[in-house]
Amino acid sequence: MSLLVDVHSHLDHPLLISKIDEIVQRAKNAGLRRIITNGINPETNRICLELSEKYDIVECAMGLYPRDALKKDMESSDYPSKISDFDADEEIDFIRKNKSNIVAISEVGLDFVNGESKEQIEDFDRMIKLAEELKKPIVVHSRKSEQKCIEMLESSKNKKIIMHCFSGKKSLVKRISDNGWFLSIPTIVVRSQQFQEIAGNIPITQLFCETDSPYLSPYKEKTNEPAFVIESYKKIAEIKNMDVIEVINSIYMNWQKIFE
């Protein structure tokens, strides 16, 4: 199982980075070939870069998460530091200068849980254009904003698009599939009927697996981590009536197509 990939994690999170050596070692022991750790603002983009330089199986993705949603998420989370304001253009320049050190533009997108925001739409448009410019895959967050995200992406030249933890309507899932984009299935698929249906309806050639560590754990009593990504592979194999090794090989081929 040495071809496992976790296309979406947050190794910078305090719950993980405090024991990062152990977590990376467990991931290696579980057969992970690659882990993408995703930045969401200037601070985390830099931490993700440092982690990718330190650990051979860790890859860095950088992006700007919806800023107003991020502030509210952080206020109610266990992150120790508050989110400071920053200049988006300066951060885009930093990402641009590190294009050879990143595998994707991520985590970016829209989050309308607390309503639509002009700033979010402008930032996402910048991220879409940056992915086009750098010719990098783009990994998209689309909470309560699925249709708007899809419309903006359809207006772009990006072809290497991964919808992360997508929770939209079946018609939008089909639209993503018809566009030839990818969906990543989180480990919570073990108990989420919606993600099970997506995994069943999307061709294996358009699927990835992710943990979204430390969130969405497949085990109710444990903090999620990349080693647990195997649970997504196992569930996809069960749903599609495939051998788990076949699923692993197929998804690794997707990795090679998009990220290498």
C-alpha positions as CSV (number, residue, x, y, z in Angstrom):
1,M,0.0,0.0,0.0
2,S,2.9,2.3,-0.6
3,L,1.0,4.4,-3.2
4,L,-1.5,6.0,-0.8
5,V,-1.9,9.8,-1.1
6,D,-3.7,12.3,1.1
7,V,-4.5,15.2,-1.1
8,H,-5.8,17.5,1.7
9,S,-4.5,17.9,5.2
10,H,-3.7,20.8,7.6
11,L,-0.4,19.6,9.2
12,D,0.1,23.2,10.5
13,H,-2.8,22.8,12.9
14,P,-1.7,22.9,16.6
15,L,-3.3,19.4,17.2
16,L,-0.9,18.0,14.6
17,I,2.2,20.1,14.4
18,S,2.8,19.5,18.2
19,K,3.6,15.9,17.3
20,I,4.4,16.1,13.7
21,D,7.4,13.7,13.7
22,E,5.2,10.9,15.0
23,I,2.4,11.8,12.6
24,V,4.6,11.7,9.5
25,Q,6.2,8.5,10.7
26,R,2.8,6.8,11.2
27,A,1.8,8.0,7.7
28,K,5.0,6.4,6.3
29,N,4.3,3.2,8.2
30,A,0.7,3.2,6.8
31,G,2.1,3.3,3.2
32,L,1.6,6.9,2.3
33,R,3.6,8.1,-0.7
34,R,2.4,11.8,-0.6
35,I,0.6,14.1,1.8
36,I,-0.4,17.6,0.7
37,T,-0.5,20.1,3.5
38,N,-2.6,23.2,2.6
39,G,-2.0,26.8,3.6
40,I,-4.9,29.1,4.1
41,N,-3.2,32.5,4.9
42,P,0.4,33.9,5.1
43,E,1.3,32.3,8.4
44,T,0.1,28.8,7.4
45,N,1.5,29.0,3.9
46,R,5.0,29.5,5.4
47,I,4.5,26.6,7.9
48,C,3.4,24.3,5.1
49,L,6.5,25.3,3.1
50,E,8.7,24.5,6.0
51,L,7.1,21.1,6.5
52,S,7.5,20.2,2.9
53,E,11.2,21.0,3.1
54,K,11.6,18.9,6.2
55,Y,9.7,15.8,5.3
56,D,10.1,13.9,2.0
57,I,6.5,12.7,1.8
58,V,5.0,16.1,2.5
59,E,4.0,18.4,-0.4
60,C,3.1,22.1,0.0
61,A,0.0,23.8,-1.4
62,M,-0.5,27.5,-0.8
63,G,-3.6,29.6,-1.0
64,L,-5.9,32.2,0.6
65,Y,-9.0,30.8,2.3
66,P,-12.1,33.1,2.4
67,R,-10.9,35.7,4.8
68,D,-14.0,36.7,6.7
69,A,-15.0,33.0,7.1
70,L,-11.5,32.2,8.3
71,K,-11.7,34.8,11.1
72,K,-15.0,33.4,12.3
73,D,-13.8,29.9,12.1
74,M,-10.6,30.7,14.1
75,E,-12.6,32.6,16.7
76,S,-14.5,29.4,17.5
77,S,-11.6,27.0,17.1
78,D,-8.6,25.8,19.1
79,Y,-6.0,27.8,17.1
80,P,-3.9,29.7,19.6
81,S,-3.3,32.8,17.5
82,K,-5.8,35.2,16.0
83,I,-5.9,35.9,12.3
84,S,-4.2,39.1,11.4
85,D,-5.1,41.3,8.3
86,F,-2.7,41.0,5.4
87,D,-2.2,42.3,1.9
88,A,-3.6,39.7,-0.6
89,D,-1.4,41.0,-3.4
90,E,1.8,40.6,-1.3
91,E,0.8,37.1,-0.5
92,I,0.1,36.3,-4.1
93,D,3.6,37.5,-4.9
94,F,5.0,35.2,-2.2
95,I,3.2,32.2,-3.7
96,R,4.3,33.2,-7.2
97,K,8.0,33.3,-6.0
98,N,7.5,29.8,-4.5
99,K,5.8,28.2,-7.6
100,S,8.6,25.6,-7.9
101,N,8.0,24.6,-4.2
102,I,4.2,24.0,-4.4
103,V,2.1,21.4,-6.0
104,A,-1.2,23.3,-6.0
105,I,-3.1,26.5,-5.2
106,S,-5.0,25.5,-2.1
107,E,-7.0,25.9,0.1
108,V,-9.1,28.5,-1.8
109,G,-12.7,29.0,-2.7
110,L,-15.9,30.5,-1.2
111,D,-17.7,30.1,2.1
112,F,-21.1,31.6,2.3
113,V,-22.1,30.2,5.7
114,N,-22.4,33.7,7.0
115,G,-23.5,35.2,3.7
116,E,-22.0,36.2,0.4
117,S,-19.0,38.5,0.4
118,K,-17.5,40.7,-2.4
119,E,-14.1,40.3,-0.8
120,Q,-14.4,36.5,-1.0
121,I,-15.3,36.5,-4.7
122,E,-12.5,38.9,-5.5
123,D,-10.0,36.8,-3.6
124,F,-11.2,33.5,-5.2
125,D,-11.0,35.2,-8.7
126,R,-7.4,36.1,-7.9
127,M,-6.6,32.5,-6.9
128,I,-8.2,31.1,-10.0
129,K,-6.1,33.5,-12.2
130,L,-3.0,32.6,-10.2
131,A,-3.6,28.8,-10.8
132,E,-3.9,29.6,-14.5
133,E,-0.7,31.7,-14.5
134,L,1.4,29.1,-12.6
135,K,-0.3,26.2,-14.4
136,K,-1.0,24.5,-11.0
137,P,-4.0,22.4,-9.9
138,I,-6.5,24.3,-7.8
139,V,-8.2,22.7,-4.8
140,V,-11.5,24.3,-3.9
141,H,-13.5,24.8,-0.8
142,S,-17.2,25.5,-1.6
143,R,-19.3,25.6,1.6
144,K,-22.8,26.9,1.0
145,S,-21.4,28.4,-2.2
146,E,-21.2,25.3,-4.5
147,Q,-22.9,26.7,-7.6
148,K,-21.0,30.0,-7.5
149,C,-17.7,28.2,-7.2
150,I,-18.5,26.0,-10.2
151,E,-19.6,29.0,-12.3
152,M,-16.4,30.9,-11.6
153,L,-14.3,27.8,-12.3
154,E,-16.2,27.1,-15.6
155,S,-15.3,30.6,-16.7
156,S,-11.6,30.0,-16.2
157,K,-9.0,28.1,-18.2
158,N,-8.2,25.7,-15.4
159,K,-8.6,22.0,-16.2
160,K,-6.9,20.5,-13.1
161,I,-9.6,21.2,-10.6
162,I,-10.3,19.3,-7.4
163,M,-13.4,19.9,-5.4
164,H,-12.5,19.3,-1.8
165,C,-15.1,17.8,0.6
166,F,-17.9,18.8,-1.9
167,S,-21.3,18.8,-0.3
168,G,-23.5,20.2,-3.1
169,K,-26.6,18.8,-4.8
170,K,-26.4,15.7,-7.0
171,S,-27.0,17.9,-10.1
172,L,-23.8,19.9,-9.2
173,V,-21.9,16.6,-8.6
174,K,-22.8,15.5,-12.1
175,R,-21.8,18.9,-13.5
176,I,-18.4,18.6,-11.9
177,S,-18.0,15.1,-13.3
178,D,-19.2,16.2,-16.8
179,N,-16.6,19.0,-16.6
180,G,-13.9,16.4,-16.1
181,W,-12.9,17.7,-12.7
182,F,-12.1,15.7,-9.6
183,L,-13.7,15.2,-6.2
184,S,-11.8,14.2,-3.1
185,I,-13.5,11.8,-0.7
186,P,-12.7,12.5,3.0
187,T,-12.3,9.8,5.6
188,I,-15.6,10.6,7.2
189,V,-17.1,8.8,4.2
190,V,-17.2,5.8,6.5
191,R,-20.3,7.2,8.1
192,S,-21.5,9.9,5.6
193,Q,-24.2,8.8,3.2
194,Q,-23.7,11.9,1.0
195,F,-20.0,11.1,0.4
196,Q,-20.8,7.5,-0.1
197,E,-23.2,8.5,-2.9
198,I,-20.6,10.7,-4.5
199,A,-18.0,8.0,-4.4
200,G,-20.4,5.6,-6.0
201,N,-21.5,8.0,-8.7
202,I,-18.2,9.4,-9.8
203,P,-15.7,7.4,-12.0
204,I,-12.6,6.2,-10.1
205,T,-10.6,8.2,-12.7
206,Q,-12.0,11.4,-11.1
207,L,-11.5,10.6,-7.4
208,F,-9.0,11.4,-4.8
209,C,-8.8,10.6,-1.1
210,E,-8.2,13.0,1.7
211,T,-8.3,13.3,5.5
212,D,-8.8,17.1,5.9
213,S,-6.7,16.4,9.1
214,P,-7.3,17.2,11.9
215,Y,-11.0,17.4,11.0
216,L,-13.5,14.8,9.8
217,S,-11.9,11.8,11.5
218,P,-13.2,8.4,10.6
219,Y,-12.8,7.4,14.2
220,K,-15.1,9.4,16.6
221,E,-12.6,9.2,19.5
222,K,-9.5,10.2,17.6
223,T,-8.1,13.3,15.9
224,N,-7.8,12.8,12.2
225,E,-4.3,12.4,10.6
226,P,-2.9,11.3,7.2
227,A,-2.4,7.7,8.2
228,F,-6.1,7.3,8.4
229,V,-6.6,8.1,4.7
230,I,-6.7,4.3,4.0
231,E,-10.3,4.4,5.4
232,S,-11.4,6.4,2.3
233,Y,-9.8,3.9,0.0
234,K,-11.4,1.0,1.8
235,K,-14.8,2.5,1.6
236,I,-14.5,3.4,-2.1
237,A,-13.4,-0.2,-2.8
238,E,-16.5,-1.5,-0.9
239,I,-18.9,0.9,-2.7
240,K,-17.5,0.2,-6.2
241,N,-17.0,-3.5,-5.5
242,M,-13.3,-3.2,-6.4
243,D,-10.2,-4.6,-4.8
244,V,-8.6,-2.0,-2.5
245,I,-5.2,-2.4,-4.3
246,E,-7.0,-1.6,-7.5
247,V,-8.5,1.6,-6.0
248,I,-5.1,2.6,-4.6
249,N,-3.4,2.1,-8.0
250,S,-6.2,3.9,-9.8
251,I,-6.1,7.0,-7.5
252,Y,-2.3,7.1,-7.7
253,M,-2.6,7.3,-11.5
254,N,-4.9,10.3,-10.9
255,W,-2.2,11.8,-8.7
256,Q,0.4,11.4,-11.5
257,K,-1.9,12.9,-14.0
258,I,-2.7,16.0,-11.9
259,F,0.3,16.6,-9.7
260,E,3.4,15.2,-11.5
